[in-house]
């Protein structure tokens, strides 16, 4: 009756071993480290950076415990913080010889001391949230209507230019709220304009109407299609996130968190940063995109190879491969004329390419420049803090009109996507404002960890003491199940690489109290069966069977509340909800299946069981008094 088959015990043991393995990394602590990452979007790191870091350390007689390349950054681990700081200065001096043009971000970091055999099993500790590690938290609100207004202003100018190029006369074009209003003199002109707009502007939805106050003029109203408006908003949010990544690199933050929150918000977390004024300045900084002609003169070519000085009226800039490009000082177009940049493919060669869309003014200027400079190179530069970098410098093959520009060449699909993002990330696509700001000091973060850990441990100790005193051996079984629940909760959070926050620790402490509730229901149900005269083996079986439905119902209702917090909450609320939901699932497994496995293992093989150690069971007598029915 109260026996588990062998496969159930094997399942419990395997689950316990896995939980132990993936919980262990959280007990090894962290080691001081230095992290090297790209300071610009055009700088790519490879395995060769490990050698450069080793050489920089050897020059200053410094030794690293380990240096690893993880695909995006190089991390070097050290024995102490003193060596860490000296190593940071040595590496920064070697990789950034020009302080005004920093190509790499060299930042202090903390790496887990997880042994290699655990890392081979992909066992890693949980991440610590900003409130536990210290740093700055910003919640940014993106002005989505502003992004649509910017796009509509550009479309208004483009429509005016397109009609002029096709000699379609109109009575005026103006913005009317979220629509572009075009006045036309007759139905024939209206049809011509409608066909032109439908052909060249697929994002616009057209509607005919009589002009207000007149019976002779017709009005054509163009509004953005819902799917086009949604795409513009998504691209604006993505571009702002990319721009923030590029800007925050300047702060030297080891592992910044920049992620979308809802449809129009961006969360920025900067661990270790305490200077909020500087962080705000970086987040609000602007960058500019410029198009210039490459200096093709003999002096310009000589300056590119380093055989001569830069000619008067030209400037020297570097491309993504570190090669010099001599450009004219005259700016042809700026990023204000670029409305979109998307990665795609060349229609003829099927090679990866970047497709640019210019506004009306930019299209007209670009057409004239490309017509007059066939066979020459044009450079696209990105300027930040006065430093210009050449994104690409293609050769003009022919006149390019219509505001559609294609950049192609020997680039991969990934490089095309990076280039498109970089071209769009020269400035923010939509205005943003800081609606939430928090600063957590490192000492306060350490204090939060200590207090949170103590609250969980003391809560656990008090619960175990109460259960063992009140339910005796069954209380011990419940306490062991509670320990397994805590072990599995930490293991699942570690496997998911979840971020543990202070509200998460609060949820962990709350989960302990809720998890023991299931065992209380089981123990009291077993007591009821004993009180009704059932045999001990029958009471154990009936107690677990009958309590299961109550436990399931109560946990499902609590889980629904947790899922609601997870779906509609944000920030600390979501951190609480994640631990809360996972804790409910692990508690159902440990409180029911694991605790019953212990009970079955202890009592299941006793055929003539006369009593169980579950505390005092009081049974009413016929006279109305109470007597001890079962005590052991």
BELPE-V717664 format. One record per residue. RES is the residue in three letters. PSI is psi in whole degrees, -180 to 180 (none if undefined). Layout:
BEGIN
RES|PSI  RES|PSI
END
This chain:
BEGIN
UNK|-50  UNK|56  UNK|137  UNK|141  UNK|163  UNK|-38  UNK|-30  UNK|-41  UNK|-38  UNK|-42  UNK|-43  UNK|-41  UNK|-44  UNK|-44  UNK|-40  UNK|-40  UNK|-44  UNK|-43  UNK|-39  UNK|-44  UNK|-44  UNK|-7  UNK|-29  UNK|-43  UNK|-23  UNK|-10  UNK|-2  UNK|-10  UNK|-169  UNK|152  UNK|145  UNK|141  UNK|167  UNK|131  UNK|133  UNK|124  UNK|171  UNK|134  UNK|-13  UNK|154  UNK|-23  UNK|-8  UNK|125  UNK|134  UNK|147  UNK|-174  UNK|-26  UNK|-21  UNK|-28  UNK|-43  UNK|-41  UNK|-39  UNK|-42  UNK|-41  UNK|-40  UNK|-39  UNK|-41  UNK|-33  UNK|-32  UNK|18  UNK|43  UNK|145  UNK|131  UNK|145  UNK|-39  UNK|146  UNK|127  UNK|151  UNK|123  UNK|16  UNK|-36  UNK|-19  UNK|165  UNK|131  UNK|129  UNK|129  UNK|142  UNK|170  UNK|-41  UNK|168  UNK|-30  UNK|-46  UNK|-36  UNK|-46  UNK|-42  UNK|-40  UNK|-40  UNK|-46  UNK|-40  UNK|-44  UNK|-41  UNK|-40  UNK|-35  UNK|-37  UNK|-24  UNK|72  UNK|-27  UNK|104  UNK|-25  UNK|-15  UNK|79  UNK|117  UNK|-16  UNK|147  UNK|119  UNK|110  UNK|152  UNK|146  UNK|172  UNK|129  UNK|143  UNK|147  UNK|29  UNK|130  UNK|158  UNK|-36  UNK|-29  UNK|-38  UNK|-34  UNK|-26  UNK|8  UNK|35  UNK|119  UNK|154  UNK|166  UNK|151  UNK|149  UNK|134  UNK|174  UNK|-34  UNK|-14  UNK|-26  UNK|-27  UNK|147  UNK|-159  UNK|138  UNK|129  UNK|141  UNK|119  UNK|133  UNK|122  UNK|131  UNK|88  UNK|-40  UNK|-33  UNK|-37  UNK|-41  UNK|-40  UNK|-42  UNK|-42  UNK|-40  UNK|-38  UNK|-41  UNK|-41  UNK|-36  UNK|-45  UNK|-39  UNK|-40  UNK|-42  UNK|-43  UNK|-42  UNK|-41  UNK|-38  UNK|-39  UNK|-31  UNK|7  UNK|40  UNK|113  UNK|143  UNK|166  UNK|6  UNK|148  UNK|131  UNK|160  UNK|133  UNK|87  UNK|-120  UNK|23  UNK|156  UNK|119  UNK|126  UNK|121  UNK|132  UNK|157  UNK|-32  UNK|173  UNK|-34  UNK|-44  UNK|-36  UNK|-43  UNK|-40  UNK|-44  UNK|-38  UNK|-42  UNK|-40  UNK|-46  UNK|-38  UNK|-30  UNK|-43  UNK|-17  UNK|76  UNK|-15  UNK|-9  UNK|143  UNK|123  UNK|146  UNK|139  UNK|147  UNK|155  UNK|142  UNK|139  UNK|128  UNK|-1  UNK|157  UNK|-1  UNK|-40  UNK|149  UNK|152  UNK|135  UNK|116  UNK|130  UNK|124  UNK|157  UNK|136  UNK|148  UNK|-42  UNK|-33  UNK|-42  UNK|-41  UNK|-40  UNK|-39  UNK|-42  UNK|-41  UNK|-42  UNK|-37  UNK|-43  UNK|-43  UNK|-40  UNK|-40  UNK|-39  UNK|-43  UNK|-42  UNK|-41  UNK|-39  UNK|-47  UNK|-38  UNK|-39  UNK|-21  UNK|-29  UNK|-25  UNK|-15  UNK|36  UNK|131  UNK|-52  UNK|75  UNK|150  UNK|116  UNK|109  UNK|157  UNK|140  UNK|104  UNK|-155  UNK|-22  UNK|24  UNK|151  UNK|129  UNK|129  UNK|120  UNK|127  UNK|90  UNK|135  UNK|-10  UNK|130  UNK|-15  UNK|92  UNK|-32  UNK|-45  UNK|-40  UNK|-43  UNK|-39  UNK|-40  UNK|-43  UNK|-30  UNK|3  UNK|152  UNK|156  UNK|156  UNK|148  UNK|134  UNK|145  UNK|125  UNK|158  UNK|143  UNK|138  UNK|106  UNK|6  UNK|162  UNK|-40  UNK|-38  UNK|-42  UNK|-38  UNK|-37  UNK|-33  UNK|-39  UNK|-4  UNK|10  UNK|-3  UNK|170  UNK|164  UNK|128  UNK|157  UNK|136  UNK|4  UNK|167  UNK|155  UNK|127  UNK|163  UNK|146  UNK|-172  UNK|-20  UNK|4  UNK|6  UNK|146  UNK|140  UNK|125  UNK|117  UNK|154  UNK|152  UNK|-26  UNK|127  UNK|124  UNK|-54  UNK|159  UNK|176  UNK|-17  UNK|-23  UNK|-4  UNK|119  UNK|-24  UNK|154  UNK|119  UNK|142  UNK|144  UNK|-149  UNK|149  UNK|129  UNK|-22  UNK|-49  UNK|-10  UNK|21  UNK|158  UNK|140  UNK|167  UNK|126  UNK|122  UNK|146  UNK|124  UNK|156  UNK|-176  UNK|-47  UNK|-45  UNK|-40  UNK|-41  UNK|-45  UNK|-43  UNK|-38  UNK|-44  UNK|-41  UNK|-45  UNK|-30  UNK|-36  UNK|-6  UNK|39  UNK|133  UNK|-6  UNK|166  UNK|145  UNK|132  UNK|137  UNK|117  UNK|147  UNK|124  UNK|128  UNK|128  UNK|39  UNK|-4  UNK|123  UNK|141  UNK|134  UNK|116  UNK|-45  UNK|156  UNK|75  UNK|162  UNK|134  UNK|118  UNK|-20  UNK|176  UNK|134  UNK|114  UNK|180  UNK|-1  UNK|8  UNK|122  UNK|140  UNK|130  UNK|117  UNK|170  UNK|-156  UNK|75  UNK|148  UNK|174  UNK|-39  UNK|-43  UNK|-36  UNK|-42  UNK|-42  UNK|-42  UNK|-43  UNK|-44  UNK|-41  UNK|-41  UNK|-35  UNK|-22  UNK|15  UNK|-30  UNK|170  UNK|137  UNK|-25  UNK|147  UNK|152  UNK|152  UNK|147  UNK|117  UNK|-11  UNK|138  UNK|130  UNK|143  UNK|125  UNK|122  UNK|154  UNK|-36  UNK|-37  UNK|-37  UNK|-44  UNK|-37  UNK|-38  UNK|-41  UNK|-47  UNK|-46  UNK|-40  UNK|-42  UNK|-43  UNK|-39  UNK|-41  UNK|-46  UNK|-42  UNK|-40  UNK|-42  UNK|-44  UNK|-43  UNK|-41  UNK|-44  UNK|-43  UNK|-46  UNK|-46  UNK|-42  UNK|-36  UNK|-41  UNK|-38  UNK|3  UNK|-122  UNK|-38  UNK|-32  UNK|-36  UNK|-42  UNK|-42  UNK|-37  UNK|-40  UNK|-40  UNK|-37  UNK|-38  UNK|-42  UNK|-37  UNK|-45  UNK|-40  UNK|-45  UNK|-36  UNK|-47  UNK|-38  UNK|-44  UNK|-43  UNK|-37  UNK|-42  UNK|-37  UNK|-5  UNK|43  UNK|158  UNK|119  UNK|124  UNK|175  UNK|-44  UNK|-30  UNK|-40  UNK|-39  UNK|-41  UNK|-34  UNK|-43  UNK|-40  UNK|-36  UNK|-35  UNK|-45  UNK|-38  UNK|-34  UNK|-39  UNK|-19  UNK|-37  UNK|-41  UNK|-33  UNK|-43  UNK|-43  UNK|-48  UNK|-41  UNK|-33  UNK|-40  UNK|-40  UNK|-41  UNK|-41  UNK|-42  UNK|-38  UNK|-29  UNK|2  UNK|9  UNK|153  UNK|154  UNK|-44  UNK|-42  UNK|-39  UNK|-41  UNK|-47  UNK|-48  UNK|-36  UNK|-46  UNK|-41  UNK|-45  UNK|-32  UNK|-22  UNK|-43  UNK|-41  UNK|-43  UNK|-44  UNK|-45  UNK|-45  UNK|-39  UNK|-34  UNK|-44  UNK|-39  UNK|-37  UNK|-36  UNK|-43  UNK|-40  UNK|-40  UNK|-38  UNK|-42  UNK|-39  UNK|-37  UNK|-40  UNK|-11  UNK|174  UNK|156  UNK|-128  UNK|-32  UNK|-41  UNK|-39  UNK|-40  UNK|-43  UNK|-38  UNK|-52  UNK|-37  UNK|-48  UNK|-45  UNK|-39  UNK|-36  UNK|-44  UNK|-44  UNK|-32  UNK|-35  UNK|-37  UNK|-48  UNK|-41  UNK|-32  UNK|-60  UNK|-45  UNK|-45  UNK|-37  UNK|-34  UNK|-40  UNK|-43  UNK|-44  UNK|-37  UNK|-34  UNK|-44  UNK|-17  UNK|-30  UNK|1  UNK|101  UNK|-39  UNK|58  UNK|124  UNK|-26  UNK|160  UNK|150  UNK|89  UNK|23  UNK|-167  UNK|129  UNK|117  UNK|128  UNK|127  UNK|145  UNK|175  UNK|-29  UNK|-2  UNK|-10  UNK|176  UNK|149  UNK|161  UNK|115  UNK|-35  UNK|123  UNK|133  UNK|none
END
